[in-house]
Amino acid sequence: MKRTLIRLLLLQTVFAACNKEPIYRPDPNDAPSKTPLVSVIYDPGALGDMTYNDLLYEGVERAAFKAGIRTDQYSPRNKEEGLTWLSNIFDQMSDPADTTRRLLIIAGSSYEEYVRANNRRLEVNSRADILYFDTEQLLEGKGSSIHLRYYGAMYMAGVVTKKLFAHEALVIAANPYDVAEPLAGYQAGFDGTLYLEYISDQPGKGFSIGDEEALHIMYRQEWDGIKRPVIVPLCGGAGSVFRRLAENDGFFKFMGVDKVILSTQCDFAAVKHTDNAVELCIQQWLSDEGLPKHQTLGLAEGYTELVFCPAETSYLDVYAQYFPVEEREALRKEAIKKEEAYENH
């Protein structure tokens, strides 16, 4: 049976939101040390975003349960705590005498510089491996990487926004660097009035926001008021703030990003299956072939998609009338081609 070590020190995580205390309780009956261990480190404050990172967490736990291995998932309060944890893990994994088979998953860009500067240290230990999730840049030396293409699904979302829901959209991006691909996809697909706001101008920033600043962003646009505009939150955990404000207000519609959002204000979502992707990677790691050096997955492979998710399921019939299956499939094929073109540009 799988024994799990859950290590979450961040108070503002999804667990705290569910009135549970943060957990760091090693199981006294934990599996022997030779049982494979998957460790994951997230960007500070990333868990609890109810999108990308929470799905990744679920995928790791699901894969470990199926395989009977252990997990250690860590969401630090700040970058310094994360780097301290990483330093300790690297010291352990770079020990040739370490008998545990280990996979370290880097699920955040905050630690990229450290990882790329230290990953060769692990070459002395054949039982240690790294997976960078998710990046377009290969790791030089020890380790693997994966990139989930999002351009195609966001292109479809842009087309569908104008076709079925609104002629005005507000895209709220964390910063100009970390969400460039999905932003480009949505902009290419949306043929309407698009307002673009950045929360920060620095890479790695803009994934959290206060209510006052969020409200200012939402209402400083010159909305025509004919139809409710759609908010497209490309800003990680900050998106939950805009969703809550949109639900309380009722003026805005809200697009799900990374996962389906169950809300009366949300009718569609561009889904990124980080849970399925990380589960695939863990299966590959455990296989005789091991992890590929780098892999790219997207719309064509089924790891991203456009999903209709209205609170009133009767609306699905309306969508089918105005956007029949044949047109949806034609749009998907077009989006796959555009995604490949963007990847190769």
N, C-alpha and C positions, 0 to 999 in steps of 0.2 A: 504494500500500500504506500502511496506517496505521502511523504511527510513534508510539510511546507513551512519554511521560515519566512514570515512576512515582516518586512522591516520598513515601517513608515513613520518618520519622525515629524512630518509636516502636519500641523494642527488643522490647517484649512484644506484638508483633503476630502474626497468624497465620503470617506468613512466618518469623518467628523460631522459631515453634513447629515449623516444618517444616525447621529447621536451615539456613535461608537467611539471609544477611546482609541487613539493611535496605538498600534500594536508593535511590540518588539518582544515576543515571548518565544524563545526556543522551545520546541517540543521535547520534553524529557525522554520521549520514546522515539526520537528522530532516527531516521535511517542511518546505517553505517556510513562512515565518511567516504567510502569508495563509491557510494551511489552518486551518479552524475548530478551536478549542480548548475543551474542556470541563474546567474545574477544579472539584474537589470538596474541601471541607474538612469533616472529621468532628470530633465531640467528642473531647477528649483521651482517648487509650487506647481509642477505640471499635472500631477495626479489630482483628480477631482474636476477636470475640465469637461467631463461628460461627453467627450468626443474622441479625438485621436489617441491620447495617452491612456484613457480609461479602457478603450478597446484593446490597445496593446497589452495592457495589464491582464485583461480577461483572456486574451489569446495565449499568453505565457502560462497562465494557470491551467487553462484547458489542455494545452499540449503536455504539460508536466503531469497532470492527472492521468492522461491516457498512457503516458510512457512510464509512469512510476518513478519519476525523478523529483529532485528537490528544487525549490526556488528561493531566491532572496531578492526582493524588489524594494528599491530604496528611492524615496523622493525627498531630497534634502530641503532644508529651509532656505539655504543660500548656496552660492557657487563655492564658497570656501569649504563648507561642510562636504559638498559633493567631491571636491578635489582631495580632501583628506581621506574620504572613504575610498576613492579610486586609488590613491597612493598605497593604501593598505592592501587593497585587492591585488594591485600589480606586484607588490612585494611577495605576496603569497603565491600568485600564479607564475612568477618568474623563478620560483624555487624548483630545481630539477628533482628534488626529493619529494615534492608534493604528489601524493598518490591519487588525488581526486580528479576525475575528469570534469573540467569546468568550461562553461561558455559564458563570457561576459558580453552582454548586449548594451551598447551605448545608445540610449534613446533620447538624446538631446544634443544640440549643437554647442552647448556651453562648455563641453569638455573636448572639443575637437582638437584644439592645439595640444593639449596634454596627451591625448590618445595617439596622435600622429607622431609625437616626439618620443613616445615610450613603448609603442607596440612591438618594436623589434626585441625588447627585453624578454618577451615571452617565447622567443624562438628556441630557448634552451629547454623548454618544457613541451613535449609533444602532446600532453594531455590538456593543455590550455589553449583556448581559442577566443577570438573576439568577433563580434558582429556589430558593424556600425549601421544603425537603423534610424533615419533613412537619409542617404546621401548619394549624389551623382558621382562623387569623387572616390576612386578606388583607394584603398589603404596600401601604402607602400610597405612591403614586408609582411609581417604576420597579420592575419585577420581577413575577414570578408566584409562585404557591404551590400546593401540592397537599396534600390530606389523605387518608390511607388509613383508612377506617373499619374498626374491629376489633371493634366490639360484637357483631355478628352471629355471626362465627366463634367468638368466645369464649363466647357464649351457647350455641351448639351444643356446644362442648367441655364446658361445665358439665353439660348434659343427658346427654351421652354418658358422662361420668365416673361418674355415679350409676347409669346404666342398665347399663353393661357392666363397669366396672372397680372402683369403690370407693365406700363410703359415707362416707369421710373424705377430706378434701383439705386440704393446706397451701398457701395462696397466699402467695408471698414477693414483695412489691412493693418496688420501689426506693424510692419515696416516695409520699406521698398525692396528688401533683400530676401527675406525668408519665405515669402509667399508669392514670388514673382511668377512662377509657373501657373498656379491656379488662377491668379489675377489675369494673366494674359489670356488664358482659355476663356474665362467668363467675358472679358472685354471683346474677344473675337466673336463670341456667339450672341451677345446682347445687342440688338438693334433698337435701342431706345435711349432715353436720357439717363446717363450714368453719372452719379456723383461718387467721387473717390476721396476717402479720408484715411490718412495714416495716423495711427496712435503715436508712433515714435519714428524718428529718422535714423535710428541705430539698429544694426543687426542684432538679433537675439532679444530685442526689447519690444514692448507693445503688446504683450500677451496678458496683461492685467490692466484694469481701469476702474475708476470710481464712478458712482452713479451720476454725480454732477457733470463730470467731463463727458460721459456717455450721452447724457441728455442734451448737452450743448451740441455735440456732433449730430445727433438725430434731428434737431430742430433748427439748425442754422441753414439748412438747405431751403431753396425756394420751391416747395412742393406746389403743384398746381391743384391738388385736392380732388381731381376727377376720379382717380382710382387710388386705392391704398398702395403706396410704394412698398417695394420689397427690400429688406435689409439682408445683405450678404456678408456675414462675419468671417473674414479670413484672419482671425486674431486669437485662435486657441481659446484658453479659458476666459478671456475677456468677452467672448461671444455669449456666454451665459448671462452676462450683465445686460447686454442688448436684448437678448431674448426675454428676460424677465421684464424689462421696461416696456418692450413691445406688447407683451401680454397684458400688462397693467393698463396700457394706454388704449389699445384697440385700433389705432390709426394705421399701424404698420402691419405688413405681412413679414414673415421671417423664413428664410431659407435654411434648411439643415446643411451643415458643412461637416464632412467626415462621417457622420452617422445620422440615422433617422431620428428626428426630434418629435416626440409626441406632444402636440400642442394645437390648440384651436387656431393659432396664428401661422402654423407651418403646414404647407400642403405638399412640399417636395424637398428632396435632399440629394446632394451629390455625395455619395457614400464612398469612403475609402476603407477597405477591409483590412486595417492594420492587424486585427486579431487573426484573420486567416493567413495573412502573410507571415507573421511571426511564428505561427504554428507550423507552417510549411518549413521555415528556416530551422526550427528545432528538430523537426523530423529529418531534415537533410543532415543536420549536425550529428544525429544519432545513427545515421545510416553508414554503410561501409564506404560509400562514395564521399561523404562529408559535404560541407558547405561549398558551393561555388565561390570563386574569388569575388565575383560581382554578378548581380542579377537585377534586371529591370522588369517590373510587372505593372500592368495598367488596365485600361479598358478592354483591350483585346483578350487579355488573360482572365478577365472576370474579377480582378481585385479592386476595381472601382466601377461604379454604376450610377445611373440616375434612378431615383425611386420616388414614386408618388405615395404620399402618406397623409392624406387629409383626415382630420378628426371625424368628419362625417363620411363614412365609406361610400355613401351614395354618390358622392362627387366623382368617384372613380369611373362611373358610367358616363358622366359629363365629359371627363377628360378623354375617355375612349371615343366619344363622338367627335370631339374637335381635334383630337390627335390620335388617330387610329394606329393599330399595331404596325401596319406597313410603314407608316411615316416614321414611327419611333425607331424601327429597325434601320430604315434608310438614314436617319439622323445618326444613329449609333455607328454605322459603317463610315459615314462622313467624318464623324468625330475621331474614329480610330486613325483614319488617314491623316487628319490634322495633327493628332497627337504624335504620330510618327514623324511628320514633317517638322514639328516643333522640336522634337528630340534631336533631330539631325541638323537643325539650322545653325 
